[in-house]
Amino acid sequence: MTLQPSREPTAPSLLLWSARAPADAARRCDQAALVLIAVAAAVALFTFRDYGLGWDDYAHAEYGDLLVAYFTSGFTDKRALSFVNLYMYGGGFDLLAALAAKVLPFTLFETRRLLGAAVGLIGLFVVWRTGRRVGGPLAGVLALALLACCPLYVGHQFINAKDGPFAVAMAILLLGLVRGVDEYPRPAPATVALTGVGFGLAIGSRVLGGFGVIAALGALAYLFVMAIRCDGWRAAAGTLGRFALAMLPALVLALAVVALVWPWVVTDPLNLFRALDYFSRFFEQPWNELYGGQRIPVTEMPRSYVPTLLVLKLPELFIALGFGGAAGALIAAFRRELRPNRRAVLLLVVLMALTPLVITVLLRPAMYNGIRHFVFVLPPLAVLGGIAGAWLFERARSRVAAAALAAVVLAGLISPVIEMVRLHPYEYTHFNRIAGGVRAARERYMLDYWGLSFKQAAQGLKAKLAELGLQKPPDRPWKLATCGPHRSPEVELGGDFETTWNPKGADFALMLGEFYCVKFDAPVLVEVARAGAVYARIYDIRGRSYETLLTLPGLPSL
């Protein structure tokens, strides 16, 4: 067996629709993909200002400023290298946002939201190209549609400076690796460069980028074993060595990218291992979170946590096609009639999607904040879903069957879009129909753990006070007892308000709808709700006495 790089978009024996599709059909798929990306961009431009601040926004913004200071000072201002625990993460997004805020005509946090949306759009484009590379034009556009209509992905791209950019970095790495394995043993220069940038951005965002290394090694090991069986050890080792040598510049490029986006890790060769050790154990005092209607310490979450929340939070079509595609691709990876490179590519995508989930179930680390830490598995799952969808369309032997399938797919895509419209700007809190929607999930799972609803609540309070004609006390600002992130109401309300954790003597109480915030028996001035679920309330507690804002006194997470 002689391994040859693949240049065709897909292998005919994979039963992928695109292999036999006429050129005009392929062109229509590509045009549809570009239209989808353009629509997503337009929506982002009209809505990016709607997203409020969460728990971590100020810290990440400050980290970005410190990274700018580190580079502009000629590496003498080293505050970024010891800033809280964020130096343990790469700060590429924060650095770029800090620079962009200096030139764009928006506020700092509007700029961060806009930049998050731009990064998310890059992720959509990359997933389209990956799906197209693996399964052809129809698979590509279906993969893109699945991801663009996924509330978990869309929501976190706007608000999450860690997990959103990391998901896109891993998607870029996946595309580079797919190209590399497909072209094995002679990767093109563009493939080498793409892999290097993707690997640098992934590792430079979170140490979990190592999952990409595991997937790549798995696919290469598979190719190596198949080569041994046909050509013997010596030839197989020589082929692998030539590939490794060709990919060596990717490693050099990756190190350069890491040095730019995560300077702390290159100040000492051992820092990467220190970061690995730091994140291998839970680094904060454990707190309770709501899961399945029970308050459970985050260090004791059951193994079912991630699989259950994936099933309850992802759109039903995404679940069916994504995991169905993973099963189908895994089976196809062991079909002897397929080219070795093609089989290894399929295995690679499956490993990128499922390895993190399997390891999490086996090791049972601390788990919290829903599945925001697993947004990075959505791009490879979307690619697998695109492959599965294209396979199903190829199997539709009649126009009626194809039309029926198209209707099902279209309905499956429209449904989460409708839910995103209903939940906006809290798309990330979405629960699907299997869970009964956010209304049924309200008492069983965390919804607005990011605290985004405080922006709307604070704006509602200002409007309510103006409506009632109430003026702040002459000798002090309004006192706002706040159960949740304080920065958001401080930004929205300004100097006329003072936030506090102590409800004694407070005028109003701003409370998240999460389990750890008390529900007061006081008049409700403002209520933020979506789809039957309450996200935040503001109470008028003037003249009333309350001891605490918390249902669990001394809750360590707060």
Residue, then its C-alpha position, 0 to 999 in steps of 0.5 A: m500500500t502506498l499512501q497518496p495525498s488526496r486532492e479530490p473533495t471526497a471519495p465516491s465510495l463514502l456514499l457522500w452526495s457531493a461525489r456525484a453532484p453536478a457542478d451547478a448543485a455544488r455551486r448552489c450549496d456554496q452560495a447558500a453557505l455564503v448567504l448563511i454566513a452573511v445573514a449571521a454577520a448581519v444579525a451580529l451587527f444588529t444585536f451585539r450591543d444587546y448582551g450584558l456583562g457577566w461575572d468575568d468581563y471586567a477581569h478579562a478586559e483588565y487582562g487585555d490591557l495588561l497584555v498590551a502594556y507588557f508588549t508596548s513596554g518592551f516586556t518590562d511591565k510584567r503585571a500580566l504574568s501574575f494577574v489573578n489566575l488569568y495568566m494561566y490562560g492564553g489572552g489572545f482574545d483579550l489582547l485583540a479586544a484591548l487593541a480594537a477598543k482603541v480604534l473602534p467607535f464603540t465602548l470597551f464592552e461593546t467592542r468585546r461583544l462585536l469581536g466575539a461575534a467576529v470570531g464566531l463568524i470565523g468559526l462558522f466559515v472554518v466549519w463550512r470549509t472543513g465539512r466541505r473538505v471531508g464530505g463535499p458541498l452539501a455536507g459543508v453547508l449542512a455543517l455550517a447550518l447546524l452550528a449557526c443555528c445552535p444556541l449554545y454556540v451562538g450565545h457563547q460567541f458573544i459573551n465568553a472570552k475563554d470558551g468561545p474563542f477556544a472553540v474557534a481555535m480548535a476548529i481551525l486546528l481541526l481544518g489544518l489536521v484534516r488537510g494534513v491527514d488527507e494529504y499525508p505524507r506530503p502536506a501542502p505549505a498552506t496546510v502546514a501554516l494552517t495547522g501551526v496557527g490553529f495549534g498555536l491558537a488552541i494551546g495559547s487559549r487553553v491547555l485543553g488544546g492538547f485534545g487536538v494532539i491526541a486526535a492527530l496522534g490517533a489518526l496518524a497511528y491509524l495510518f501508520v498501522m495500515a502502512i505497516r500491514c501493507d508495506g512493512w515497518r521500514a517503509a511505514a516509518g520512512t513515510l511517517g518520518r517524511f510527514a513529520l519533517a514536512m510538518l515541523p514548520a507548523l510546530v515552529l509557527a505554533l510556538a510563535v503564536v503561543a508566545l504572542v497570545w500567552p506570553w507567560v507560558v514562554t517565560d519559563p519552559l516549565n510553565l506549560f506543565r505548571a498550567l497543566d498541573y493547575f488545571s488538573r485539580f480544582f483550583e477554587q473552593p468548591w461550591n454547589e450548583l443546581y443539576g437535576g433539581q439537586r444542589i451538588p458540589v461541583t467537585e462531585m457532579p455525576r459522570s452523566y453531567v456532560p452527556t445529559l446536558l448535551v442531550l438537553k441543551l443542543p437542538e434535536l437535529f444537531i443531536a441526531l445528525g451529530f452523534g449519528g454522524a459520529a457513529g457512521a464515520l467511525i464505522a466508515a473509518f474501518r471499511r477497507e474499500l475506502r482509501p487509508n487517508r479518507r478513513a484516517v480523516l473520518l477517525l480524526v474528526v470523530l476523535m476531536a468530537l468524542t475524546p473530550l467527552v469520553i475522558t470527562v466521563l471517565l475521569r469525572p473532573a469538577m464540572y460547572n456552568g453547564i457545558r460552556h467548557f465543551v463548546f469546542v466539541l460543537p464544530p467537529l460534531a457539526v461536521l459529522g452532522g453535515i456528513a450524516g445529512a449529506w449521506l441521508f440525502e444521497r440515500a433519498r432515492s426519489r424526489v418525494a423522499a428528498a423533499a420530505l427529508a429537506a422539510v425535516v432538516l429545515a424544520g429542525l434548523i428553524s426550531p432553534v432559531i425561533e427559540m433563539v429569537r424568544l430567548h435573545p439575548y440569553e441564547y446560551t441558556h437554551f434548553n430543548r424540547i427534550a428538557g421541556g424548554v427553559r421554563a421546565a429547566r428553571e427549577r432543575y438546572m442553571l440558566d443565567y449563570w453568566g448573569l447577563s440579565f442584569k443589564q436589562a434589569a438595570q435598564g428597567l429599574k432606571a425606567k421604572l424610577a423615572e416612571l414613578g418620579l422617584q429621586k435618589p436620597p439627597d445625601r447618598p446614592w441609591k443602595l442596590a443589594t445585588c445577588g450576582p455580578h455587580r459590574s453590570p448594574e454599576v455600568e448601566l446605572g452609574g454613580d447614582f447607585e451603589t451596589t452591595w451584598n448586604p441587604k440591610g438598609a438597601d433600597f432595592a434588591l437585584m436578584l438573579g433567578e438562580f437557586y442561590c438568590v433569595k426570593f423576597d416577599a417584597p414588591v417587584l419593580v422589574e422582572v426579566a423573563r423569557a419563555g416562561a422562565v424568570y431570569a432576574r427580579i428587582y424588588d423594592i425593599r425600602g422599609r423592610s429588613y432582610e439578613t441575606l441575599l443568599t439561600l445558602p449563607g456563606l456560599p463560597s462561589l459568591 
